Amino acid sequence: MKILFRCQIAIMGCIVNGPGEMADADFGYVGGAPGKIDLYVGKTVVKRGIAMEHATDALIQLIKDHGRWVDPPAEE
């Protein structure tokens, strides 16, 4: 599956340095606690403590909610 984005996404492992290091990204996916992810729009945290197994879907929905998601072209 090919996914297209019209944005920059930063994936960071640590809440300590992550937000500063991802400052230029449109969206951030940052480890906030063991097994938990925090999502950012720019430098602003918008969702905290998302279980890792739900975090990817939450990030995709966040991108869609901001009108930045682009579906891949249909394969022929």
Residue, then its C-alpha position, 0 to 999 in steps of 0.5 A: m500500500k502506498i500512502l501519500f502525504r501533503c505534510q511533514i510528520a515527525i516520529m520521535g521516541c522521547i517526550v523530553n527532546g521530541p517536541g523541540e526536535m520536531a519543531d518544523a514538522d506539521f504533525g508529530y507522533v511522540g512517545g509520551a509514556p511507556g506504551k503511550i503516544d502523544l500527537y502534535v499539530g505543529k508544536t502544540v500537543v493535541k492528544r495525549g496518552i494514546a495507546m500504541e495500538h491505536a496511535t497510528d489510526a489516531l494520527i491518520q485521523l488527525i491528518k484527515d481532520h486537518g485536510r492534509w490526507v491524500d488517498p493513493p490513486a486507484e491501482e489499475 
